[in-house]
Amino acid sequence: MPPHSLLPSASTFFVLEAGCDEAGRGCLAGPVVAAAVILPDGWTHPLLNDSKQLTERQRSLLRPVIEAEAVAWSVAEVSAGEIDRINILQASILAMHRALDRLSVTPGAIVVDGNRFSPYRDIPFSTIVKGDSRLGNIAAASILAKTHRDELMTSLAALYPVYGWDINKAYPTAAHREAILRYGPSPLHRMTFKGVKEYL
């Protein structure tokens, strides 16, 4: 679906609808980061799309536009230690709940990328598979979650430079796996994940 066909909402009467998405679910280290975004009614942008379909430069261009023009937005994270305690699915949902907690405006509805979510307060929600390529507010959330997490992992790379997080952002690339094999996991690695737990 082309970017310009993304729609913020399908309701007849505009409801403040928060789109939620996460980034970093498949990484071997660092937090999972989620964003919640409420867009103005009818808002769109020529580049707006699922963050995975955009280049790093396009995401960097969109981030300040979304942050400036959204009705409200927020970003939250769940640490690697918390992920190990509660599992990555629950951590992803918790990160989205934390992002919703931080919104300056309470949404009337929530739409979430994927097919799993837990009720948030008494606000109605919908889960939408591939929602980040179908709804503008979820696409915007995917962009904020991705750019904020990439920025965080780049800064953490300075503390643990051997893993190349400034390049791989802690995804399980061959170079990242080789560094874990060679140096062992860092304190920021997810110790319950395959590719890490074998080297404890």
C-alpha positions in Angstrom: 0.0 0.0 0.0 1.5 3.4 -1.0 2.4 5.8 1.8 -0.2 8.4 0.8 -3.0 5.9 1.3 -2.3 5.6 5.1 -5.3 6.8 7.1 -5.3 8.1 10.7 -8.7 6.7 11.5 -11.8 5.2 9.8 -14.4 6.6 12.2 -17.1 9.0 11.1 -16.6 11.1 14.2 -13.0 11.9 14.9 -11.8 10.2 18.1 -8.4 10.9 19.6 -6.9 7.6 18.6 -3.4 6.6 19.7 -1.3 4.4 17.5 1.2 2.2 19.2 4.2 0.2 18.0 7.5 -1.1 19.3 11.1 -1.4 18.1 13.9 -3.8 19.1 11.8 -6.9 19.9 14.2 -9.2 18.0 17.5 -7.6 19.3 20.0 -9.4 21.5 20.7 -6.4 23.8 19.2 -3.2 25.0 15.6 -2.3 25.8 12.5 -2.7 23.7 11.2 0.7 22.9 7.6 1.7 22.2 5.9 4.8 21.0 2.3 6.1 21.2 1.2 8.8 18.8 -2.1 10.7 18.4 -2.2 12.5 15.0 -4.5 15.4 14.0 -7.6 14.4 12.1 -6.6 13.7 8.5 -2.9 14.3 9.0 -0.5 12.6 6.7 2.8 13.0 5.0 4.2 11.9 1.6 6.9 9.8 3.3 4.7 8.3 6.1 5.0 4.5 6.1 6.1 1.6 8.2 9.5 2.5 9.5 11.0 -0.7 8.1 10.1 0.5 4.6 11.9 3.8 5.1 15.6 4.6 4.9 17.4 5.9 8.0 17.5 9.4 6.4 13.7 9.3 5.7 13.0 8.3 9.3 15.3 11.1 10.5 13.4 13.6 8.4 10.0 12.4 9.6 10.7 12.2 13.3 10.8 16.0 14.1 7.8 16.5 11.8 5.7 13.9 13.7 6.9 15.2 17.1 6.1 18.8 16.2 2.7 18.2 14.5 1.2 15.3 16.6 -1.6 16.1 19.0 0.5 14.1 21.5 3.3 11.6 21.4 5.5 9.7 23.8 8.2 7.1 23.9 9.0 4.5 26.7 11.2 1.5 27.2 11.5 -1.8 29.0 15.0 -2.8 29.9 16.9 -6.0 29.0 16.6 -7.1 32.7 12.9 -6.7 32.7 12.6 -8.5 29.3 14.5 -11.5 30.9 12.1 -11.5 33.8 8.7 -11.2 32.0 9.5 -12.3 28.4 9.7 -10.2 25.3 6.0 -10.3 24.4 4.9 -9.0 27.8 7.8 -6.5 27.8 6.6 -5.1 24.4 3.1 -4.7 25.7 4.4 -3.1 28.9 6.5 -0.6 26.9 3.4 0.4 25.0 1.4 0.8 28.2 4.2 3.0 29.6 4.2 5.1 26.4 0.4 5.5 26.8 0.9 6.5 30.4 3.2 9.4 29.2 0.8 10.9 26.7 -0.2 14.4 27.6 -3.7 13.7 26.2 -5.8 10.7 27.0 -6.9 8.9 23.9 -10.4 7.7 23.2 -9.2 4.6 21.4 -6.0 2.7 20.8 -4.7 0.8 17.7 -1.7 -1.5 18.0 0.5 -3.0 15.4 0.4 -6.8 15.5 -2.1 -9.2 17.0 -1.3 -9.2 20.8 -2.1 -6.5 23.4 -3.5 -6.3 26.9 -6.3 -3.9 27.9 -5.1 -0.4 28.9 -7.4 1.1 31.5 -10.9 1.0 30.1 -9.9 2.4 26.6 -11.1 0.3 23.7 -8.4 -1.1 21.5 -7.8 -2.9 18.2 -4.8 -5.0 17.1 -4.0 -4.7 13.4 -1.6 -7.1 11.7 0.8 -5.0 9.5 -0.9 -1.9 11.0 2.3 0.1 10.6 1.7 0.0 6.8 -2.0 0.6 7.1 -2.7 3.3 9.6 -0.9 6.6 9.8 -0.8 6.8 13.6 0.8 3.4 13.9 3.3 4.2 11.2 4.2 7.4 13.1 4.6 5.4 16.3 6.8 2.9 14.5 9.1 5.7 13.2 9.4 7.3 16.7 10.1 4.0 18.4 12.7 3.0 15.8 14.5 6.4 15.7 14.6 6.8 19.5 15.9 3.2 20.0 18.5 3.6 17.3 19.7 6.8 19.0 19.9 5.1 22.3 21.8 2.1 21.0 24.3 4.4 19.3 25.0 6.1 22.6 25.3 2.8 24.4 27.8 1.6 21.8 30.3 4.0 23.3 30.1 2.0 26.6 30.5 -1.4 24.9 32.2 -0.7 21.5 33.2 -4.3 20.7 29.6 -5.2 19.8 29.1 -2.6 17.1 25.7 -1.4 18.3 26.2 1.9 16.5 26.0 -0.1 13.3 23.8 -3.2 14.1 21.7 -1.6 16.9 22.0 -4.9 18.7 20.2 -7.0 16.1 21.6 -10.5 15.7 24.0 -9.8 12.8 26.9 -12.1 12.1 29.3 -9.5 13.5 27.3 -9.0 16.7 27.0 -12.8 17.3 30.8 -13.1 16.7 31.5 -10.4 19.3 29.3 -12.2 21.8 31.2 -15.4 21.1 34.5 -13.7 21.5 33.9 -11.3 24.4 30.9 -12.8 26.1 27.6 -11.0 26.8 27.6 -7.4 28.3 25.4 -6.4 31.2 22.9 -5.0 28.7 22.4 -8.2 26.8 19.2 -10.2 27.1 20.4 -13.2 29.0 17.4 -15.4 28.2 17.7 -15.0 24.4 19.2 -17.6 22.0 22.5 -16.3 20.9 23.3 -14.9 24.3 22.4 -17.5 26.9 24.7 -20.1 25.4 27.7 -17.9 26.3 26.9 -17.1 29.9 
